[in-house]
Amino acid sequence: MKKPVIIGIAGGSGSGKSTFARKIVTRFRQPISVLCHDYYYQPFEDMSLEERKQQNYDHPSSFDTRLMIEHIRQLKSGHAVYRPVYSYELFTRLDETVRVNPTKVIVIDGILLFENKELRDLMDIKIFIDTDDDIRFIRRLQRDTKRRGRTVESVINQYLSTVKPMHDTFVSPSKKYADIIVPEGGFNTVAMDMVISRVEKILKLQE
């Protein structure tokens, strides 16, 4: 298999990264592999549940980025990988894994993708989803209370204590590494068309 096209999608929590990634996947008829940085949260196996809840999950050290880098390299070499499965209720990884097959296009997303040079150097196209803070917070509040079993109070406390400070320190400054900055994520059809056209051009050059 020829060298795959790696598309990295970064941006703040609730910015619309996953929506943009899903729409890219649906635009191609061929299979596309997807890896989320969130799959690679550290398991913190030596901690109790209460201790795990207190960790700063928006800091780069909370991610096993080394494992993600290794998996991307294996996919680029044409080998399948078994990525972790993370539980947001238990704040750790589960025993199960999910097989990810090598494909011509690989999409990766996460808030801190561009913070790590070794990781971003693996990407052919780097996209930063830029969304207003208030919209991102509302989306995060809705997601975490409805899908992750969090209370409103816990979401607000986490946002003020770690999410916003880490966004300002690590996430927002990383947009300088992006090839494309996209306002409003998956709802920006013009940006979506540009990305699709670029990927198709790269794939055609590889034929």
GROMACS elastic network, one bead per residue, 0.5 to 0.9 nm:
[ bonds ]
;  ai    aj funct       b0    kb
    1     4     6  0.79728   500
    1    76     6  0.89634   500
    1    77     6  0.83359   500
    1    78     6  0.65275   500
    1   102     6  0.87161   500
    1   103     6  0.82892   500
    1   104     6  0.77452   500
    2    76     6  0.86473   500
    2    77     6  0.89364   500
    2    78     6  0.85475   500
    2   104     6  0.73835   500
    2   206     6  0.70018   500
    2   207     6  0.84192   500
    3    76     6  0.61437   500
    3    77     6  0.76084   500
    3    78     6  0.84028   500
    3   104     6  0.72224   500
    3   206     6  0.80863   500
    4    75     6  0.83343   500
    4    76     6  0.60422   500
    4    77     6  0.88738   500
    4    78     6  0.88399   500
    4   102     6  0.81080   500
    4   103     6  0.65701   500
    4   105     6  0.53364   500
    4   106     6  0.68147   500
    4   203     6  0.82915   500
    5    76     6  0.87211   500
    5   103     6  0.87589   500
    5   104     6  0.62150   500
    5   106     6  0.61599   500
    5   107     6  0.83905   500
    5   123     6  0.75997   500
    5   124     6  0.60715   500
    5   125     6  0.79438   500
    5   199     6  0.71669   500
    5   202     6  0.74911   500
    5   203     6  0.75835   500
    6    72     6  0.88150   500
    6    76     6  0.86787   500
    6   104     6  0.86574   500
    6   105     6  0.60967   500
    6   107     6  0.59939   500
    6   108     6  0.74570   500
    6   122     6  0.70779   500
    6   124     6  0.52127   500
    6   125     6  0.65659   500
    6   126     6  0.86515   500
    7   105     6  0.75448   500
    7   106     6  0.62130   500
    7   108     6  0.61896   500
    7   109     6  0.83352   500
    7   123     6  0.58480   500
    7   124     6  0.60577   500
    7   126     6  0.61141   500
    7   127     6  0.75802   500
    7   199     6  0.86762   500
    8   106     6  0.85860   500
    8   107     6  0.60908   500
    8   109     6  0.57247   500
    8   110     6  0.82337   500
    8   113     6  0.71387   500
    8   114     6  0.82568   500
    8   120     6  0.75716   500
    8   122     6  0.89190   500
    8   123     6  0.59995   500
    8   124     6  0.77956   500
    8   125     6  0.61462   500
    8   127     6  0.60148   500
    8   128     6  0.83477   500
    9    17     6  0.61795   500
    9    18     6  0.83856   500
    9    20     6  0.81073   500
    9    21     6  0.72965   500
    9   107     6  0.75605   500
    9   108     6  0.61870   500
    9   110     6  0.66137   500
    9   111     6  0.82846   500
    9   113     6  0.74376   500
    9   114     6  0.87609   500
    9   125     6  0.84687   500
    9   126     6  0.61460   500
    9   128     6  0.58326   500
    9   129     6  0.71636   500
    9   178     6  0.89421   500
   10    15     6  0.88868   500
   10    17     6  0.65052   500
   10   108     6  0.85478   500
   10   109     6  0.56922   500
   10   110     6  0.51977   500
   10   111     6  0.51209   500
   10   112     6  0.65658   500
   10   113     6  0.57852   500
   10   114     6  0.68457   500
   10   126     6  0.77291   500
   10   127     6  0.61983   500
   10   129     6  0.61765   500
   10   130     6  0.89257   500
   10   171     6  0.81871   500
   10   174     6  0.86409   500
   10   175     6  0.80634   500
   10   178     6  0.85201   500
   11    14     6  0.82707   500
   11    15     6  0.60465   500
   11    16     6  0.79438   500
   11    17     6  0.65669   500
   11   109     6  0.85483   500
   11   110     6  0.70018   500
   11   111     6  0.50272   500
   11   112     6  0.75610   500
   11   113     6  0.85252   500
   11   127     6  0.83332   500
   11   128     6  0.52545   500
   11   130     6  0.62266   500
   11   131     6  0.80628   500
   11   167     6  0.89017   500
   11   171     6  0.66195   500
   11   172     6  0.74388   500
   11   174     6  0.86537   500
   11   175     6  0.77479   500
   12    15     6  0.53287   500
   12    16     6  0.84283   500
   12    17     6  0.82610   500
   12   110     6  0.82873   500
   12   111     6  0.53449   500
   12   112     6  0.83710   500
   12   128     6  0.88341   500
   12   129     6  0.75186   500
   12   130     6  0.74845   500
   12   131     6  0.76743   500
   12   133     6  0.84562   500
   12   136     6  0.73934   500
   12   163     6  0.88571   500
   12   167     6  0.64452   500
   12   171     6  0.63225   500
   12   172     6  0.73506   500
   13    16     6  0.80324   500
   13    17     6  0.83339   500
   13   110     6  0.84104   500
   13   111     6  0.63243   500
   13   136     6  0.63644   500
   13   137     6  0.78014   500
   13   139     6  0.85403   500
   13   140     6  0.68068   500
   13   163     6  0.78455   500
   13   167     6  0.82521   500
   14    17     6  0.75132   500
   14    18     6  0.88150   500
   14   131     6  0.82361   500
   14   133     6  0.88901   500
   14   135     6  0.76510   500
   14   137     6  0.66766   500
   14   138     6  0.79624   500
   14   139     6  0.53720   500
   14   140     6  0.52292   500
   14   141     6  0.88955   500
   14   143     6  0.85085   500
   15    18     6  0.85355   500
   15   129     6  0.61565   500
   15   130     6  0.65276   500
   15   131     6  0.51983   500
   15   132     6  0.78501   500
   15   133     6  0.84233   500
   15   135     6  0.77418   500
   15   136     6  0.53239   500
   15   137     6  0.88516   500
   15   139     6  0.80339   500
   15   140     6  0.88719   500
   15   183     6  0.89608   500
   15   184     6  0.72870   500
   15   185     6  0.67015   500
   16    19     6  0.52471   500
   16    20     6  0.62416   500
   16    21     6  0.86554   500
   16   129     6  0.67816   500
   16   130     6  0.85958   500
   16   131     6  0.78009   500
   16   136     6  0.82306   500
   16   139     6  0.89110   500
   16   184     6  0.69888   500
   16   186     6  0.63014   500
   16   187     6  0.86632   500
   17    20     6  0.52162   500
   17    21     6  0.61692   500
   17    22     6  0.86773   500
   17   109     6  0.65914   500
   17   110     6  0.74091   500
   17   111     6  0.84391   500
   17   128     6  0.82525   500
   17   129     6  0.62715   500
   17   185     6  0.63161   500
   17   186     6  0.75100   500
   18    22     6  0.60659   500
   18    23     6  0.85725   500
   18    36     6  0.86965   500
   18   109     6  0.70745   500
   18   110     6  0.85395   500
   18   185     6  0.86898   500
   18   186     6  0.82497   500
   19    22     6  0.51538   500
   19    23     6  0.62408   500
   19    24     6  0.87077   500
   19   185     6  0.70081   500
   19   186     6  0.52356   500
   19   187     6  0.84542   500
   20    23     6  0.52402   500
   20    24     6  0.63574   500
   20    25     6  0.88088   500
   20   129     6  0.84652   500
   20   185     6  0.55706   500
   20   187     6  0.78322   500
   20   188     6  0.86845   500
   20   192     6  0.77630   500
   21    24     6  0.51920   500
   21    25     6  0.63689   500
   21    26     6  0.88482   500
   21    34     6  0.82161   500
   21   107     6  0.67862   500
   21   108     6  0.79335   500
   21   109     6  0.74216   500
   21   186     6  0.78117   500
   22    25     6  0.50734   500
   22    26     6  0.62891   500
   22    27     6  0.87526   500
   22    34     6  0.89997   500
   22   186     6  0.83935   500
   23    26     6  0.51060   500
   23    27     6  0.62481   500
   23   186     6  0.67832   500
   23   192     6  0.81046   500
   24    27     6  0.52553   500
   24    28     6  0.69724   500
   24    32     6  0.89787   500
   24   107     6  0.84210   500
   24   186     6  0.88931   500
   24   192     6  0.73433   500
   24   195     6  0.83119   500
   24   196     6  0.71225   500
   25    28     6  0.58133   500
   25    29     6  0.83407   500
   25    30     6  0.87221   500
   25    31     6  0.77988   500
   25    32     6  0.61011   500
   25    33     6  0.84266   500
   25    34     6  0.84990   500
   25   107     6  0.81140   500
   26    29     6  0.73307   500
   26    32     6  0.89894   500
   27   196     6  0.77204   500
   28    31     6  0.74195   500
   28    32     6  0.78191   500
   28   196     6  0.84307   500
   29    32     6  0.88149   500
   30   103     6  0.84886   500
   30   104     6  0.82550   500
   30   105     6  0.87197   500
   31   103     6  0.65601   500
   31   104     6  0.79150   500
   31   105     6  0.78680   500
   32   101     6  0.88286   500
   32   102     6  0.83568   500
   32   103     6  0.57865   500
   32   104     6  0.69977   500
   32   105     6  0.53522   500
   32   106     6  0.57380   500
   32   107     6  0.72282   500
   33   100     6  0.65331   500
   33   101     6  0.66446   500
   33   102     6  0.68084   500
   33   103     6  0.60750   500
   33   104     6  0.84457   500
   33   105     6  0.67288   500
   33   107     6  0.62470   500
   33   108     6  0.84571   500
   34   100     6  0.78462   500
   34   105     6  0.88558   500
   34   106     6  0.58281   500
   34   108     6  0.56872   500
   34   109     6  0.81099   500
   35    38     6  0.85994   500
   35    39     6  0.75177   500
   35    68     6  0.83463   500
   35    72     6  0.85489   500
   35    83     6  0.80701   500
   35   100     6  0.82895   500
   35   106     6  0.77180   500
   35   107     6  0.63763   500
   35   109     6  0.67140   500
   35   110     6  0.89862   500
   36    39     6  0.55911   500
   36    40     6  0.76369   500
   36    68     6  0.89627   500
   36   107     6  0.83415   500
   36   108     6  0.54728   500
   36   110     6  0.59458   500
   37    40     6  0.54797   500
   37    41     6  0.73993   500
   37    63     6  0.74970   500
   37    64     6  0.86139   500
   37    65     6  0.76342   500
   37    68     6  0.73696   500
   37   108     6  0.72257   500
   37   109     6  0.60522   500
   37   111     6  0.77440   500
   37   112     6  0.78998   500
   37   113     6  0.73141   500
   38    41     6  0.56728   500
   38    63     6  0.76634   500
   38    86     6  0.75635   500
   38   109     6  0.83895   500
   38   110     6  0.66075   500
   38   111     6  0.86745   500
   39    63     6  0.87322   500
   39    68     6  0.87737   500
   39    83     6  0.72029   500
   39    84     6  0.57081   500
   39    85     6  0.58099   500
   39    86     6  0.55623   500
   39    93     6  0.83200   500
   40    43     6  0.83976   500
   40    62     6  0.86694   500
   40    63     6  0.56183   500
   40    64     6  0.52612   500
   40    65     6  0.67741   500
   40    67     6  0.74359   500
   40    68     6  0.66954   500
   40    83     6  0.79273   500
   40    84     6  0.64240   500
   40    85     6  0.80075   500
   40    86     6  0.74250   500
   40    93     6  0.84603   500
   41    44     6  0.87615   500
   41    57     6  0.78498   500
   41    62     6  0.58241   500
   41    64     6  0.58254   500
   41    65     6  0.83187   500
   41    84     6  0.87895   500
   41    86     6  0.71049   500
   41    91     6  0.87329   500
   41    92     6  0.75229   500
   41    93     6  0.76944   500
   42    45     6  0.83938   500
   42    61     6  0.82292   500
   42    62     6  0.55395   500
   42    63     6  0.52522   500
   42    64     6  0.54585   500
   42    92     6  0.71120   500
   42    93     6  0.77133   500
   43    46     6  0.85006   500
   43    52     6  0.87219   500
   43    62     6  0.88737   500
   43    64     6  0.87791   500
   43    86     6  0.80973   500
   43    91     6  0.73772   500
   43    93     6  0.52314   500
   43    94     6  0.86449   500
   44    47     6  0.57073   500
   44    48     6  0.85295   500
   44    51     6  0.89404   500
   44    52     6  0.66432   500
   44    62     6  0.89520   500
   44    91     6  0.82217   500
   44    92     6  0.64976   500
   44    93     6  0.86320   500
   45    48     6  0.78748   500
   45    52     6  0.86799   500
   45    92     6  0.71123   500
   45    93     6  0.85066   500
   47    50     6  0.79867   500
   47    51     6  0.57107   500
   47    52     6  0.60495   500
   48    51     6  0.51118   500
   48    52     6  0.61664   500
   48    53     6  0.86521   500
   49    52     6  0.50541   500
   49    53     6  0.62247   500
   49    54     6  0.88828   500
   49    90     6  0.66727   500
   49    91     6  0.70910   500
   49    92     6  0.86367   500
   50    53     6  0.51213   500
   50    54     6  0.66608   500
   51    54     6  0.53074   500
   51    55     6  0.69559   500
   52    55     6  0.54932   500
   52    90     6  0.82968   500
   52    91     6  0.60625   500
   52    92     6  0.77669   500
   53    56     6  0.84989   500
   53    90     6  0.84715   500
   53    91     6  0.65553   500
   54    57     6  0.87638   500
   55    58     6  0.89006   500
   55    62     6  0.78575   500
   56    59     6  0.58580   500
   56    61     6  0.86323   500
   56    62     6  0.68734   500
   56   158     6  0.86086   500
   56   161     6  0.88076   500
   56   162     6  0.62056   500
   56   163     6  0.83175   500
   56   166     6  0.89713   500
   57    60     6  0.80024   500
   57    61     6  0.82742   500
   57    62     6  0.54216   500
   57    63     6  0.79019   500
   57   162     6  0.77574   500
   57   163     6  0.80914   500
   58    61     6  0.84796   500
   58    62     6  0.69928   500
   58    63     6  0.87384   500
   58   111     6  0.80682   500
   58   112     6  0.82400   500
   58   162     6  0.64835   500
   58   163     6  0.58728   500
   58   164     6  0.89043   500
   58   165     6  0.89057   500
   58   166     6  0.59307   500
   58   167     6  0.76875   500
   58   170     6  0.89205   500
   59    62     6  0.56951   500
   59    63     6  0.78417   500
   59   112     6  0.84105   500
   59   162     6  0.80797   500
   59   163     6  0.86873   500
   59   166     6  0.62782   500
   59   167     6  0.89852   500
   59   170     6  0.79458   500
   60    63     6  0.58217   500
   60    64     6  0.86564   500
   60    65     6  0.82140   500
   60   112     6  0.68852   500
   60   115     6  0.78591   500
   60   116     6  0.84217   500
   60   170     6  0.82550   500
   61    64     6  0.75064   500
   61    65     6  0.84701   500
   62    65     6  0.88057   500
   63    66     6  0.84196   500
   63    68     6  0.89908   500
   64    67     6  0.56445   500
   64    68     6  0.67815   500
   65    69     6  0.61354   500
   65    70     6  0.85930   500
   65   113     6  0.89387   500
   65   116     6  0.82572   500
   65   119     6  0.78019   500
   66    69     6  0.51561   500
   66    70     6  0.62805   500
   66    71     6  0.87277   500
   66   119     6  0.85587   500
   67    70     6  0.50598   500
   67    71     6  0.62087   500
   67    72     6  0.86921   500
   67    83     6  0.89164   500
   68    71     6  0.50545   500
   68    72     6  0.62066   500
   68    73     6  0.86200   500
   68    83     6  0.81970   500
   68   119     6  0.83015   500
   69    72     6  0.51858   500
   69    73     6  0.62411   500
   69    74     6  0.86794   500
   69   118     6  0.77380   500
   69   119     6  0.59843   500
   69   122     6  0.81803   500
   70    73     6  0.51429   500
   70    74     6  0.62493   500
   70    75     6  0.87219   500
   71    74     6  0.50725   500
   71    75     6  0.62213   500
   71    76     6  0.86105   500
   71    79     6  0.89132   500
   71    80     6  0.83977   500
   71    81     6  0.60685   500
   71    82     6  0.81049   500
   71    83     6  0.76555   500
   72    75     6  0.50645   500
   72    76     6  0.61398   500
   72    77     6  0.86050   500
   72    81     6  0.85135   500
   72   106     6  0.86608   500
   72   119     6  0.88952   500
   72   122     6  0.79064   500
   73    76     6  0.50172   500
   73    77     6  0.62402   500
   73    78     6  0.87930   500
   73    79     6  0.87651   500
   73   122     6  0.80371   500
   74    77     6  0.50016   500
   74    78     6  0.64460   500
   74    79     6  0.52595   500
   74    80     6  0.69843   500
   74    81     6  0.70149   500
   74   102     6  0.83037   500
   75    78     6  0.50658   500
   75    79     6  0.50411   500
   75    80     6  0.59395   500
   75    81     6  0.69364   500
   75   100     6  0.82483   500
   75   101     6  0.70749   500
   75   103     6  0.77194   500
   75   106     6  0.85347   500
   76    79     6  0.73754   500
   76   102     6  0.69325   500
   76   103     6  0.84527   500
   76   104     6  0.89510   500
   76   106     6  0.88711   500
   77   102     6  0.81237   500
   78   101     6  0.81618   500
   78   102     6  0.54370   500
   78   103     6  0.79497   500
   79   101     6  0.70459   500
   79   102     6  0.60882   500
   80    99     6  0.67834   500
   80   100     6  0.56243   500
   80   102     6  0.56979   500
   81    98     6  0.81199   500
   81    99     6  0.56964   500
   81   100     6  0.53207   500
   81   101     6  0.66614   500
   81   102     6  0.82495   500
   82    97     6  0.56220   500
   82    98     6  0.51528   500
   82   100     6  0.60432   500
   82   101     6  0.88091   500
   83    97     6  0.55668   500
   83    98     6  0.53877   500
   83    99     6  0.64366   500
   83   100     6  0.69781   500
   84    93     6  0.66986   500
   84    94     6  0.75042   500
   84    95     6  0.82231   500
   84    96     6  0.71186   500
   84    98     6  0.66461   500
   85    92     6  0.87512   500
   85    93     6  0.56231   500
   85    94     6  0.56511   500
   85    95     6  0.76717   500
   85    96     6  0.63471   500
   85    97     6  0.56058   500
   85    98     6  0.70605   500
   86    90     6  0.84554   500
   86    91     6  0.73830   500
   86    92     6  0.58499   500
   86    94     6  0.59294   500
   87    90     6  0.53594   500
   87    91     6  0.56074   500
   87    92     6  0.56007   500
   87    93     6  0.57754   500
   87    94     6  0.64872   500
   88    92     6  0.71877   500
   88    93     6  0.87743   500
   88   148     6  0.61450   500
   88   149     6  0.84312   500
   89    92     6  0.81962   500
   89   148     6  0.64359   500
   89   149     6  0.69434   500
   89   150     6  0.84858   500
   90    93     6  0.79846   500
   90    94     6  0.87560   500
   93    96     6  0.82651   500
   94    97     6  0.77482   500
  102   105     6  0.83554   500
  102   106     6  0.78153   500
  103   106     6  0.64384   500
  104   203     6  0.78087   500
  105   199     6  0.81570   500
  105   203     6  0.86397   500
  108   113     6  0.82582   500
  108   123     6  0.89226   500
  109   112     6  0.85987   500
  109   113     6  0.68286   500
  110   113     6  0.54586   500
  110   114     6  0.87415   500
  111   114     6  0.81070   500
  111   115     6  0.87523   500
  111   167     6  0.83504   500
  111   170     6  0.89456   500
  111   171     6  0.62837   500
  112   115     6  0.52257   500
  112   116     6  0.73751   500
  112   170     6  0.71918   500
  112   171     6  0.58786   500
  112   174     6  0.78231   500
  113   116     6  0.63769   500
  113   117     6  0.87538   500
  113   119     6  0.67790   500
  113   120     6  0.64836   500
  113   171     6  0.86731   500
  113   174     6  0.84892   500
  114   117     6  0.67615   500
  114   119     6  0.71759   500
  114   120     6  0.53603   500
  114   121     6  0.89154   500
  114   126     6  0.81111   500
  114   128     6  0.88848   500
  114   171     6  0.79588   500
  114   174     6  0.55781   500
  114   175     6  0.74839   500
  114   176     6  0.89270   500
  114   177     6  0.66297   500
  114   178     6  0.77903   500
  115   119     6  0.82294   500
  115   120     6  0.77483   500
  115   170     6  0.66110   500
  115   171     6  0.71399   500
  115   173     6  0.84775   500
  115   174     6  0.57436   500
  115   177     6  0.87656   500
  116   119     6  0.53608   500
  116   120     6  0.62598   500
  116   121     6  0.86281   500
  117   120     6  0.51854   500
  117   121     6  0.59674   500
  117   122     6  0.88309   500
  118   121     6  0.52776   500
  118   122     6  0.69360   500
  119   122     6  0.55731   500
  119   123     6  0.74309   500
  120   123     6  0.53858   500
  120   124     6  0.86284   500
  120   126     6  0.77070   500
  120   177     6  0.84294   500
  121   124     6  0.79453   500
  123   126     6  0.64703   500
  125   178     6  0.80214   500
  125   179     6  0.64857   500
  125   180     6  0.81346   500
  125   195     6  0.83278   500
  125   198     6  0.87474   500
  125   199     6  0.84645   500
  126   177     6  0.74560   500
  126   179     6  0.51638   500
  126   180     6  0.65442   500
  126   181     6  0.87218   500
  127   175     6  0.83957   500
  127   177     6  0.88453   500
  127   178     6  0.53951   500
  127   179     6  0.60160   500
  127   181     6  0.58971   500
  127   182     6  0.70552   500
  127   195     6  0.88724   500
  128   174     6  0.85661   500
  128   175     6  0.59380   500
  128   176     6  0.89820   500
  128   177     6  0.86285   500
  128   178     6  0.58006   500
  128   179     6  0.79629   500
  128   180     6  0.63118   500
  128   182     6  0.60297   500
  128   183     6  0.85187   500
  128   185     6  0.86938   500
  129   175     6  0.86626   500
  129   180     6  0.85772   500
  129   181     6  0.60010   500
  129   183     6  0.59407   500
  129   184     6  0.68462   500
  129   185     6  0.54039   500
  129   186     6  0.88235   500
  130   172     6  0.87162   500
  130   175     6  0.85573   500
  130   181     6  0.65426   500
  130   182     6  0.57690   500
  130   184     6  0.64748   500
  130   185     6  0.72074   500
  131   134     6  0.85674   500
  131   135     6  0.69483   500
  131   136     6  0.66029   500
  131   182     6  0.84123   500
  131   183     6  0.58449   500
  131   184     6  0.55160   500
  131   185     6  0.74344   500
  132   135     6  0.54998   500
  132   136     6  0.63300   500
  132   137     6  0.87874   500
  132   183     6  0.87657   500
  132   184     6  0.84406   500
  133   136     6  0.50946   500
  133   137     6  0.61333   500
  133   138     6  0.86946   500
  133   164     6  0.87314   500
  134   137     6  0.51520   500
  134   138     6  0.62773   500
  134   139     6  0.86770   500
  135   138     6  0.52272   500
  135   139     6  0.62278   500
  135   140     6  0.86046   500
  136   139     6  0.51801   500
  136   140     6  0.61110   500
  136   141     6  0.85653   500
  137   140     6  0.50516   500
  137   141     6  0.60440   500
  137   142     6  0.86062   500
  137   156     6  0.87336   500
  137   159     6  0.77692   500
  138   141     6  0.50707   500
  138   142     6  0.62225   500
  138   143     6  0.85780   500
  139   142     6  0.52100   500
  139   143     6  0.60830   500
  139   144     6  0.85620   500
  140   143     6  0.50688   500
  140   144     6  0.59305   500
  140   145     6  0.83905   500
  140   155     6  0.79859   500
  140   159     6  0.89890   500
  141   144     6  0.54440   500
  141   145     6  0.61147   500
  141   146     6  0.83948   500
  141   150     6  0.88067   500
  141   151     6  0.89602   500
  141   152     6  0.69223   500
  141   155     6  0.62399   500
  141   156     6  0.76999   500
  142   145     6  0.55388   500
  142   146     6  0.59730   500
  142   147     6  0.81081   500
  142   152     6  0.88901   500
  143   146     6  0.53903   500
  143   147     6  0.55111   500
  143   148     6  0.69700   500
  144   147     6  0.55227   500
  144   149     6  0.63958   500
  144   150     6  0.55400   500
  144   151     6  0.79349   500
  144   152     6  0.84015   500
  144   155     6  0.70884   500
  145   148     6  0.58909   500
  145   149     6  0.52950   500
  145   151     6  0.58068   500
  145   152     6  0.65161   500
  145   155     6  0.78141   500
  146   149     6  0.62753   500
  146   150     6  0.76880   500
  147   150     6  0.81656   500
  150   153     6  0.83103   500
  150   154     6  0.64756   500
  150   155     6  0.66658   500
  151   154     6  0.52510   500
  151   155     6  0.63599   500
  151   156     6  0.87357   500
  152   155     6  0.52445   500
  152   156     6  0.62586   500
  152   157     6  0.86651   500
  153   156     6  0.51951   500
  153   157     6  0.61253   500
  153   158     6  0.85653   500
  154   157     6  0.51071   500
  154   158     6  0.60401   500
  154   159     6  0.84672   500
  155   158     6  0.51988   500
  155   159     6  0.60632   500
  155   160     6  0.86895   500
  156   159     6  0.51052   500
  156   160     6  0.62588   500
  156   161     6  0.85667   500
  157   160     6  0.53119   500
  157   161     6  0.59827   500
  157   162     6  0.83188   500
  158   161     6  0.51900   500
  158   162     6  0.56462   500
  158   163     6  0.62606   500
  158   164     6  0.86374   500
  159   162     6  0.57504   500
  159   164     6  0.57069   500
  159   165     6  0.83481   500
  160   163     6  0.63737   500
  160   164     6  0.58552   500
  160   165     6  0.73432   500
  161   164     6  0.71416   500
  161   165     6  0.69012   500
  161   166     6  0.89009   500
  162   165     6  0.54125   500
  162   166     6  0.57949   500
  162   167     6  0.82607   500
  163   166     6  0.53923   500
  163   167     6  0.59960   500
  163   168     6  0.86806   500
  164   168     6  0.61836   500
  164   169     6  0.85562   500
  165   168     6  0.52197   500
  165   169     6  0.61201   500
  165   170     6  0.85168   500
  166   170     6  0.56315   500
  166   171     6  0.68383   500
  166   172     6  0.88388   500
  167   170     6  0.55269   500
  167   172     6  0.57765   500
  167   173     6  0.84040   500
  168   171     6  0.62893   500
  168   172     6  0.55501   500
  168   173     6  0.71924   500
  169   172     6  0.69917   500
  169   173     6  0.68827   500
  170   173     6  0.58244   500
  170   174     6  0.64149   500
  171   174     6  0.53480   500
  171   175     6  0.72420   500
  172   175     6  0.57854   500
  172   176     6  0.84374   500
  173   176     6  0.63466   500
  173   177     6  0.86196   500
  174   177     6  0.58133   500
  174   178     6  0.75898   500
  175   178     6  0.52941   500
  175   179     6  0.88021   500
  175   180     6  0.88896   500
  175   181     6  0.73650   500
  176   179     6  0.83986   500
  177   180     6  0.89878   500
  178   181     6  0.64242   500
  180   191     6  0.82917   500
  180   195     6  0.87558   500
  181   191     6  0.87448   500
  182   185     6  0.60176   500
  182   186     6  0.88367   500
  182   188     6  0.71945   500
  182   191     6  0.64814   500
  182   192     6  0.88196   500
  183   186     6  0.89129   500
  183   187     6  0.85579   500
  183   188     6  0.68667   500
  183   191     6  0.87143   500
  184   187     6  0.58314   500
  184   188     6  0.59721   500
  185   188     6  0.58137   500
  185   189     6  0.88554   500
  185   191     6  0.86447   500
  185   192     6  0.87233   500
  186   189     6  0.70988   500
  186   191     6  0.87433   500
  186   192     6  0.73617   500
  187   190     6  0.89066   500
  187   192     6  0.84824   500
  188   191     6  0.56066   500
  188   192     6  0.63298   500
  188   193     6  0.88781   500
  189   193     6  0.61009   500
  189   194     6  0.85972   500
  190   193     6  0.52388   500
  190   194     6  0.63647   500
  190   195     6  0.88397   500
  191   194     6  0.50452   500
  191   195     6  0.62864   500
  191   196     6  0.86728   500
  192   195     6  0.52387   500
  192   196     6  0.62152   500
  192   197     6  0.85786   500
  193   196     6  0.51313   500
  193   197     6  0.60408   500
  193   198     6  0.85640   500
  194   197     6  0.51723   500
  194   198     6  0.62059   500
  194   199     6  0.87395   500
  195   198     6  0.51048   500
  195   199     6  0.62346   500
  195   200     6  0.86066   500
  196   199     6  0.52076   500
  196   200     6  0.61365   500
  196   201     6  0.85813   500
  197   200     6  0.51734   500
  197   201     6  0.61836   500
  197   202     6  0.87685   500
  198   201     6  0.50995   500
  198   202     6  0.63403   500
  198   203     6  0.87163   500
  199   202     6  0.51296   500
  199   203     6  0.61910   500
  199   204     6  0.85701   500
  200   203     6  0.50963   500
  200   204     6  0.60942   500
  200   205     6  0.86601   500
  201   204     6  0.51049   500
  201   205     6  0.62736   500
  201   206     6  0.87831   500
  202   205     6  0.51795   500
  202   206     6  0.64686   500
  203   206     6  0.51549   500
  203   207     6  0.66648   500
  204   207     6  0.53154   500
